[in-house]
Each structure stands twice: as C-alpha cells, then as structure tokens.
C-alpha cells in the first residue's frame, strides 16, 4: 500500500472490478479514455488479467479514501519503458463524478509520481489528453506538467476530429 494524506493506493482487487467498470462506462469519463467503447464484465476481467496481473510494464492501483477505505477510483503507470525510464500516467476519481479533483486525484497523482520517480527510478511521467478534456488539462498544468506536444486530429469523437496533447513532468521538476 502507498499512503498519501487523503488516499491510499492499493492493489486492484477482483472485488473492485464491478465498481471500476461502472465508472469507466460513465460517458462523461469514457470519452476521455483511449478505450472509448462501453466495457462489459468479460472485457473488465481481460483488462484485469492482462494488465493488472500479467503486464510487467503496467502498475495499476485502486484509489481508496484513507479515512474509511472506500474505493474512489483507479490510477497507474502504463507503458513503462524501463530502458528510457518513462511511463504513461493514468488516473480518475469515479466517486461523485469528481474525475480529476484537487483533493483525492491530486493526492493520488502525487503519491503515484513520487513512487514512479523515487521507487521505480523513472525520469519522466507523461500522459496523452484530448483537447476537450479541459478538467485534466487544467489539473496537469496546475500540478506542474509541461505540454510537450500536440498530435493534430488524433482522436475522433462526437463526429469531429480532436487534437491530443502530450504532457509530462520530469523527476528534476518535482
């Protein structure tokens, strides 16, 4: 378990999967994820087995309220490149549709980034965000992430092409 001020990051348990699936299927969230389709139980179980259990380049956590252990969301480091020491940041707070708030999400990201830099030896943590996801863009910029680049017309949603942005933070910037 990784401990923060407001949250604890714990191993994703099978008992978390139903709630995580419901949050992942929330259309307001789903449009911001690479997996754009509604997922069913089988897809959620495949994700759990393939990425949470078997993939050495993905480290996922359940985000839990430090006060009462309630499941709040999910986060992780994905596509870990052990040679170049970087990883893709993934996170959301499903509880109360908070998504990327300044209490739980900020604490979870802080714990996860410290873990990535100080325990895993990463040098850079990056993420791809679609241009309409202003909540996460603001969150990342306020946290100290820098915009590295823009992929033009990289995502098709709601009948329109959208750009995606690559944001990152380096170990020496934290």
N, C-alpha and C positions, 0 to 999 in steps of 0.2 A: 504494500500500500504506500502511495505517495501522499503526503499530507500538506494541505495548504491552510490558509486562515479560515476559509468558508467551505472548502470542499476537500474531499479525499478522492484520489484516483485509485480505483481497484480493478482487478481483473474482471473482464466481461464474463458474466456467468450465463449459463443457459436460461436461468430464470429471468434474466434481464431482456431477453430477445423479444418477447411479445411487446413490451412497452417501447423498446427501441424501434421496432418495426412500425408501430403506430405513429411515433414521432417522425420517422423517416418518410412515411406516407402522407404527412401533412403537406398539402400542396404549397403552402407558403414557404415551407422549408425545402421541399423536394425540387423546386425549380432552381435552387441554388446548388444542388449536388450534381456530381458527374453521373450518378445513377438516377436518371430522370424518370424511370418507369416506377409505377407502383409495385412494391415488392410483396410477395406472399411468404408464407411460413417456410416453404422449401427454399426460396431464394435467401431468406434471412439465415437459415441453417447452413446453406452453402457458404455464405459470407463468413459466418462464424467459424466453420471448419477450415475453410481455405485461407482466410486472412488472419483471424484471431488465433487459431490453434497452430496452423502449419507454416505460415509465411514468416520467415526469419527477417524479412525486410519490412515488416509491419508490426507495430506495437500499439495495440488499442487498449483503452481503459473505459470503464464506466465512471461517470462523474457522480459522486454522491455527496449529499449535504453532510458536512462534518458534524452538525448538531444531532441529526436523527437518522443518518444513513439512508435517507430517501434517495432513490435514483432520480437524477436531474437531467442527464444527457450522456453524451459519448464524446471521446476525443482520442487522438492518437497521432503517431508519427508513421507515415506511409512512404512507400517507395524509398526506403532508406538506402542511400548509396554509401556503403562502408568505406570505399576507396576514397571518394571525394568528400566524405563526411558531411552529407546534407540529407535532409528529409522534408517531406511534404507534411504540413500541419493540417489536421482535420479536427473540427470541433463544432458542437452545437449544444445548446441547452434546450431540451424539449419541454421541460416543466413550465407551465403557464405561458407557453409560446415565447419564452424570453429570447431564444436563439443565440444572440451574442450580447449579453448584458454586461454591465460594469461591476457586478458582484461575483456571480458564480463563474461566468465564462472567463472573466479577467483572471480570477484566481486559478482556474483550471489551466488556462494557457500559460500563466506564469509558472505553475508547478511543472507542466509538461516541457516548457522551454528550458527551465533550469535542469530538468532531468536529461533532456537531449544534449545540452551543452556540457554539463558537469559530470554526468554518469556515463553517457554514451560516447562522449568525445566529439560530438558534431561541431562543425564550424558555422554552418548555415542552416536555417529553417525557413522554408519558403511555402507559399501557397498560391493557388490559382483562384481568382474570384471573378465572377461575371460582373459586367459593368452596372447592371441594375441592382446588385446586392449592396446598396449603399450602407446598410447597417454594419456589415462585416468590413467594408472598405473603411468606414469611419473608425470602427473598433481597431483595426490593424494599424492605421495611421496614428491613432492616439496611443497605442501601445509602443510605437517606435519602429514598426515595419516600414521599409522603403519600397517604393514602386520601382521594380527592376525593368519592367517592360510591358508591352501591350501586344496581344495577339488579335489582329483585326478579324472581325466577323468569324469568330471561332466557335460560337455556340448558337444554335437555332432554338428559339423558344417563342411561343405565342405568335407564330407566323412571321418572325423577324430575326435577322442576324444580329448578334451582340458581340462586342469585343470582350475579351477576358484580360485581366491584369495579373501579372506575376508580382507578388510582394515577397520580401524576405527580410530577415534580421540576422545579423552576424553575431557570433559569440562576443566579439570585442565591442559590440553596440549595446549589449545587455547589461 
